[in-house]
């Protein structure tokens, strides 16, 4: 995860869904995002006490999908607000589908 927009999306998701979100730690990631030396692995994100601490399996699957979809939207030239609207709509659809999925229930 390198792009600033991906990091901003993760931050917004955390603010909305994680009551234990650490905004000060996030600001450091956000300020470094987009530079040539910056790489934020999913493991590093989890280790910093954010999403991995409180997320369900369904949320982790959707977040992973959102990162890929966000990258495609960036390539298509969508603005941040357009991307956010579409990503939110897709995330809601995916969450509903995963929560109702019998296969996901078996994984638990």
Contact map, one row per residue, 1 for C-alpha under 8 A:
111001100000000000000000000000000000001111000000000000000000000000000000000000000000000000000000000000000000
111101100000000000000000000000001110011100000000000000000000000000000000000000000000000000000000000000000000
111111100000000000000000000000001100000000000000000000000000000000000000000000000000000000000000000000000000
011111110000000000000000000001001100000000000000000000000000000000000000000000000000000000000000000000000000
001111111000000000000000000000000000000000000000000000000000000000000000000000010000000000000000000000000000
111111111100000000000000000000000000000000000000000000000000000000100110000000000000000000000000000000000000
111111111110000000000000000011001000000000000000000000000000000000000000000000000000000000000000000000000000
000111111111000000000000000001000000000000000000000000000000000000000000000000000000000000000000000000000000
000011111111100000000000000000000000000000000000000000000000000000000000000000000001000000000000000000000000
000001111111110000000000000000000000000000000000000000000000000000000000000000000000000000000000000000000000
000000111111111000000000010000000000000000000000000000000000000000000000000000000000000000000000000000000000
000000011111111100000000000000000000000000000000000000000000000000000000000000000000000000000000000000000000
000000001111111111000000000000000000000000000000000000000000000000000000000000000000000000000000000000000000
000000000111111111101000000000000000000000000000011000000000000000000000000000000000000000000000000000000000
000000000011111111101000000000000000000000000000000000000000000000000000000000000000000000000000000000000000
000000000001111111100000000000000000000000000000000000000000000000000000000000000000000000000000000000000000
000000000000111111100000000000000000000000000000000000000000000000000000000000000000000000000000000000000000
000000000000111111111000000000000000000000000000011001000000000000000000000000000000000000000000000000000000
000000000000011111111000000000000000000000000000000000000000000000000000000000000000000000000000000000000000
000000000000000001111100000000000000000000000000010000000000000000000000000000000000000000000000000000000000
000000000000011001111110000000000000000000000000111000000000000000000000000000000000000000000000000000000000
000000000000000000011111110000000000000000000000110000000000000000000000000000000000000000000000000000000000
000000000000000000001111111000000000000000000000000000000000000000000000000000000000000000000000000000000000
000000000000000000000111111100000000000000000000000000000000000000000000000000000000000000000000000000000000
000000000000000000000111111110000000000000000001000000000000000000000000000000000000000000000000000000000000
000000000010000000000111111111000000000000000000000000000000000000000000000000000000000000000000000000000000
000000000000000000000011111111100000000000000000000000000000000000000000000000000000000000000000000000000000
000000000000000000000001111111110000000000000000000000000000000000000000000000000000000000000000000000000000
000000100000000000000000111111111000000100000000000000000000000000000000000000000000000000000000000000000000
000100110000000000000000011111111000000000000000000000000000000000000000000000000000000000000000000000000000
000000000000000000000000001111111000000000000000000000000000000000000000000000000000000000000000000000000000
000000000000000000000000000111111110010000000000000000000000000000000000000000000000000000000000000000000000
011100100000000000000000000011111110011000000000000000000000000000000000000000000000000000000000000000000000
011100000000000000000000000000011111010000000000000000000000000000000000000000000000000000000000000000000000
010000000000000000000000000000011111110000000000000000000000000000000000000000000000000000000000000000000000
000000000000000000000000000000000111110000000000000000000000000000000000000000000000000000000000000000000000
000000000000000000000000000000000011111000000000000000000000000000000000000000000000000000000000000000000000
010000000000000000000000000000011111111100000000000000000000000000000000000000000000000000000000000000000000
110000000000000000000000000000001000111110000000000000000000000000000000000000000000000000000000000000000000
110000000000000000000000000010000000011111011000000000000000000000000000000000000000000000000000000000000000
100000000000000000000000000000000000001111111000000000000000000000000000000000000000000000000000000000000000
100000000000000000000000000000000000000111111100000000000000000000000000000000000000000000000000000000000000
000000000000000000000000000000000000000011111110000000000000000000000000000000000000000000000000000000000000
000000000000000000000000000000000000000111111111000000000000000000000000000000000000000000000000000000000000
000000000000000000000000000000000000000111111111111100000000000000000000000000000000000000000000000000000000
000000000000000000000000000000000000000001111111111110000000000000000000000000000000000000000000000000000000
000000000000000000000000000000000000000000111111110100000000000000000000000000000000000000000000000000000000
000000000000000000000000100000000000000000011111110000000000000000000000000000000000000000000000000000000000
000000000000000000001100000000000000000000001111111110000000000000000000000000000000000000000000000000000000
000000000000010001011100000000000000000000001111111111000000000000000000000000000000000000000000000000000000
000000000000010001001000000000000000000000001100111111100001000000000000000000000000000000000000000000000000
000000000000000000000000000000000000000000001110111111100001000000000000000000000000000000000000000000000000
000000000000000000000000000000000000000000000100111111100000000000000000000000000000000000000000000000000000
000000000000000001000000000000000000000000000000011111110000000000000000000000000000000000000000000000000000
000000000000000000000000000000000000000000000000001111111111000000000000000000000000000000000000000000000000
000000000000000000000000000000000000000000000000000001111111000000000000000000000000000000000000000000000000
000000000000000000000000000000000000000000000000000000111111100000000000000000000000000000000000000000000000
000000000000000000000000000000000000000000000000000000111111110000000000000000000000000000000010011000010000
000000000000000000000000000000000000000000000000000000111111111000000000000000000000000000000010000000000000
000000000000000000000000000000000000000000000000001100111111111100000000000000000000000000000000000000000000
000000000000000000000000000000000000000000000000000000001111111110000000000000000000000000000000000000000000
000000000000000000000000000000000000000000000000000000000111111111000000000000000000000000100110000000000000
000000000000000000000000000000000000000000000000000000000011111111100000000000000000000000100000000000000000
000000000000000000000000000000000000000000000000000000000001111111110000000000000000000000000000000000000000
000000000000000000000000000000000000000000000000000000000000111111111000000000000000000000000000000000000000
000000000000000000000000000000000000000000000000000000000000011111111100000000000000001000100000000000000000
000001000000000000000000000000000000000000000000000000000000001111111110000000000000000000000000000000000000
000000000000000000000000000000000000000000000000000000000000000111111111000000000000000000000000000000000000
000000000000000000000000000000000000000000000000000000000000000011111111100000000000001000000000000000000000
000001000000000000000000000000000000000000000000000000000000000001111111110000000010001000000000000000000000
000001000000000000000000000000000000000000000000000000000000000000111111111000000000000000000000000000000000
000000000000000000000000000000000000000000000000000000000000000000011111111100000000000000000000000000000000
000000000000000000000000000000000000000000000000000000000000000000001111111111000010000000000000000000000000
000000000000000000000000000000000000000000000000000000000000000000000111111111100010000000000000000000000000
000000000000000000000000000000000000000000000000000000000000000000000011111111000000000000000000000000000000
000000000000000000000000000000000000000000000000000000000000000000000001111111000000000000000000000000000000
000000000000000000000000000000000000000000000000000000000000000000000000111111100000000000000000000000000000
000000000000000000000000000000000000000000000000000000000000000000000000111111110110000000000000000000000000
000000000000000000000000000000000000000000000000000000000000000000000000010011111110000000000000000000000000
000010000000000000000000000000000000000000000000000000000000000000000000000001111111000000000000000000000000
000000000000000000000000000000000000000000000000000000000000000000000000000000111111100000000000000000000000
000000000000000000000000000000000000000000000000000000000000000000000000000001111111110000000000000000000000
000000000000000000000000000000000000000000000000000000000000000000000100110001111111111000000000000000000000
000000001000000000000000000000000000000000000000000000000000000000000000000000011111111100000000000000000000
000000000000000000000000000000000000000000000000000000000000000000000000000000001111111110000000000000000000
000000000000000000000000000000000000000000000000000000000000000000000000000000000111111111000000000000000000
000000000000000000000000000000000000000000000000000000000000000001001100000000000011111111100000000000000000
000000000000000000000000000000000000000000000000000000000000000000000000000000000001111111110000000000000000
000000000000000000000000000000000000000000000000000000000000000000000000000000000000111111111000000000000000
000000000000000000000000000000000000000000000000000000000000000000000000000000000000011111111100000000000000
000000000000000000000000000000000000000000000000000000000000011001000000000000000000001111111110000000000000
000000000000000000000000000000000000000000000000000000000000000000000000000000000000000111111111000000000000
000000000000000000000000000000000000000000000000000000000000000000000000000000000000000011111111100000000000
000000000000000000000000000000000000000000000000000000000000010000000000000000000000000001111111110000000000
000000000000000000000000000000000000000000000000000000000110010000000000000000000000000000111111111000000000
000000000000000000000000000000000000000000000000000000000000000000000000000000000000000000011111111100000000
000000000000000000000000000000000000000000000000000000000000000000000000000000000000000000001111111110000000
000000000000000000000000000000000000000000000000000000000100000000000000000000000000000000000111111110010000
000000000000000000000000000000000000000000000000000000000100000000000000000000000000000000000011111110011000
000000000000000000000000000000000000000000000000000000000000000000000000000000000000000000000001111111000000
000000000000000000000000000000000000000000000000000000000000000000000000000000000000000000000000111111111000
000000000000000000000000000000000000000000000000000000000000000000000000000000000000000000000000000111111100
000000000000000000000000000000000000000000000000000000000000000000000000000000000000000000000000000011111110
000000000000000000000000000000000000000000000000000000000100000000000000000000000000000000000000011011111111
000000000000000000000000000000000000000000000000000000000000000000000000000000000000000000000000001011111111
000000000000000000000000000000000000000000000000000000000000000000000000000000000000000000000000000001111111
000000000000000000000000000000000000000000000000000000000000000000000000000000000000000000000000000000111111
000000000000000000000000000000000000000000000000000000000000000000000000000000000000000000000000000000011111
